[in-house]
Every structure is written in C-alpha cells, then in structure tokens.
Amino acid sequence: MLGPVRVLGADGQEVPLGPPQQRAVLAVLLLQEGCSISYDALVDAVWGSQPPRHVGNVVQKYVSGLRRFLGDAVDLTCAGGGLRLTA
C-alpha cells in the first residue's frame, strides 16, 4: 500500500484513527479482511522483532480504539485465537 491509511465517514469527513501503530493494525486487518489473523502474526506485521513490552495490552487498546472510531462500519471480532475484520 502506498500513502497513509485513511477512513472517510458517511459524511465524507476523515475519521480519526489514532497513532501510527494503530493505523498499522488497521492496515494489516484490512489486508486480511474477512480472514482471521493470529495475534502473533499481527504483532509481527506491525512491530517486527521489536514489539513493545506489554504488546498484548497495546493490541487490545488499539483494537478498542478502532472499534470506537469505526463504529458499525466494520465488524472487528476475536476469532480462532486472533482477530477478524469484516467490512
């Protein structure tokens, strides 16, 4: 993907998506749209071999933020030991 990850609301206004890593989490989930991605694969895609110390808490915080920002536009669920985004 080229350029920043952006989401436009129904009113055409850009939806705030939070910090860069939260946008990266969204980008990875969008690339896997409709499929479950494991937490380990998500962490590896976003942080590589240098994840933050409490990465599980960070992922939960970012997923919660994305659910809040995106509302009913997507279904972001825990599935099979990972996450699945369905738009």
Contact map, one row per residue, 1 for C-alpha under 8 A:
111000000000000000000000000000000000000000000000000000000000000000000000000000000000000
111100000000000000000000000000000000000000000000000000000000000000000000000000000000000
111110000000000000000000000000000000000000000000000000000000000000000000000000000000000
011111000000000000000000000000000000000000000000000000000000000000000000000000000000000
001111100000000000000011001000000000000000000000000000000000000000000000000000000000000
000111110000011010000000000000000000000000000000000000000000000000000000000000000000000
000011111000011110000000000000000000000000000000000000000000000000000000000000000000000
000001111111111000000000000000000000000000000000000000000000000000000000000000000000000
000000111111111000000000000000000000000000000000000000000000000000000000000000000000000
000000011111100000000000000000000000000000000000000000000000000000000000000000000000000
000000011111100000000000000000000000000000000000000000000000000000000000000000000000000
000000011111110000000000000000000000000000000000000000000000000000000000000000000000000
000000011111111000000000000000000000000000000000000000000000000000000000000000000000000
000001111001111100000000000000000000000000000000000000000000000000000000000000000000000
000001111000111110000000000000000000000000000000000000000000000000001100000000000000000
000000100000011111000000000000000000000000000000000000000000000000001000000000000000000
000001100000001111100110000000000000000000000000000000000000000011001000000000000000000
000000000000000111110110000000000000000000000000000000000000000010000000000000000000000
000000000000000011111110000000000000000000000000000000000000000000000000000000000000000
000000000000000001111111000000000000000000000000000000000000000000000000000000000000000
000000000000000000111111100000000000000000000100000000000000000000000000000000000000000
000000000000000011111111110000000000000000000000000000000000011001000000000000000000000
000010000000000011111111111000000000000000000000000000000000000000000000000000000000000
000010000000000000011111111100000000000000000100000000000000000000000000000000000000000
000000000000000000001111111110000000000001000100000000000000011000000000000000000000000
000000000000000000000111111111000000000000000000000000000000000001000000000000000000000
000010000000000000000011111111100000000000000000000000000000000000000000000000000000000
000000000000000000000001111111110000000001001100000000000000000000000000000000000000000
000000000000000000000000111111111000100000000000000000000000000000000000000000000011100
000000000000000000000000011111111000000000000000000000000000000000000000000000000000100
000000000000000000000000001111111000000000000000000000000000000000000000000000000000000
000000000000000000000000000111111111100000000000000000000000000000000000000000000001100
000000000000000000000000000011111110000000000000000000000000000000000000000000000001111
000000000000000000000000000000011111000000000000000000000000000000000000000000000001111
000000000000000000000000000000011111100000000000000000000000000000000000000000000001100
000000000000000000000000000000010111110000000000000000000000000000000000000000110111100
000000000000000000000000000010010011111011000000000000000000000000000000000000000111000
000000000000000000000000000000000001111111000000000000000000000000000000000000011110000
000000000000000000000000000000000000111111100000000000000000000000000000000000001110000
000000000000000000000000000000000000011111110000000000000000000000000000000000000000000
000000000000000000000000000000000000111111111000000000000000000000000000000000000000000
000000000000000000000000100100000000111111111100000000000000000000000000000000000000000
000000000000000000000000000000000000001111111111001000100010000000000000000000000000000
000000000000000000000000000000000000000111111111101000000000000000000000000000000000000
000000000000000000000000000100000000000011111111000000000000000000000000000000000000000
000000000000000000001001100100000000000001111111000000000000000000000000000000000000000
000000000000000000000000000000000000000000111111111100000000000000000000000000000000000
000000000000000000000000000000000000000000111111111000000000000000000000000000000000000
000000000000000000000000000000000000000000010011111000000000000000000000000000000000000
000000000000000000000000000000000000000000000011111100000000000000000000000000000000000
000000000000000000000000000000000000000000110011111110100000000000000000000000000000000
000000000000000000000000000000000000000000000010011111100100000000000000000000000000000
000000000000000000000000000000000000000000000000001111100000000000000000000000000000000
000000000000000000000000000000000000000000000000000111111100000000000000000000000000000
000000000000000000000000000000000000000000100000001111111110000000000000000000000000000
000000000000000000000000000000000000000000000000000001111111000000000000000000000000000
000000000000000000000000000000000000000000000000000001111111100000000000000000000000000
000000000000000000000000000000000000000000000000000101111111110000000000000000000000000
000000000000000000000000000000000000000000100000000000111111111000000000000000000000000
000000000000000000000000000000000000000000000000000000011111111100000000000000000000000
000000000000000000000000000000000000000000000000000000001111111110000000000000000000000
000000000000000000000100100000000000000000000000000000000111111111000000000000000000000
000000000000000000000100100000000000000000000000000000000011111111100000000100000000000
000000000000000000000000000000000000000000000000000000000001111111110000000000000000000
000000000000000011000000000000000000000000000000000000000000111111111000000000000000000
000000000000000010000100010000000000000000000000000000000000011111111110000000000000000
000000000000000000000000000000000000000000000000000000000000001111111110010100000000000
000000000000000000000000000000000000000000000000000000000000000111111110000000000000000
000000000000001110000000000000000000000000000000000000000000000011111110000000000000000
000000000000001000000000000000000000000000000000000000000000000001111111110000000000000
000000000000000000000000000000000000000000000000000000000000000001111111110000000000000
000000000000000000000000000000000000000000000000000000000000000000000111111000000000000
000000000000000000000000000000000000000000000000000000000000000000000111111000000000001
000000000000000000000000000000000000000000000000000000000000000000100111111100000000111
000000000000000000000000000000000000000000000000000000000000000000000001111110000001111
000000000000000000000000000000000000000000000000000000000000001000100000011111000011110
000000000000000000000000000000000000000000000000000000000000000000000000001111100011100
000000000000000000000000000000000000000000000000000000000000000000000000000111111111000
000000000000000000000000000000000001000000000000000000000000000000000000000011111111000
000000000000000000000000000000000001010000000000000000000000000000000000000001111110000
000000000000000000000000000000000000011000000000000000000000000000000000000001111110000
000000000000000000000000000000000001111000000000000000000000000000000000000001111111000
000000000000000000000000000010000001111000000000000000000000000000000000000111111111100
000000000000000000000000000010011111100000000000000000000000000000000000001111100111110
000000000000000000000000000011011111000000000000000000000000000000000000011110000011111
000000000000000000000000000000001100000000000000000000000000000000000000011100000001111
000000000000000000000000000000001100000000000000000000000000000000000000111000000000111
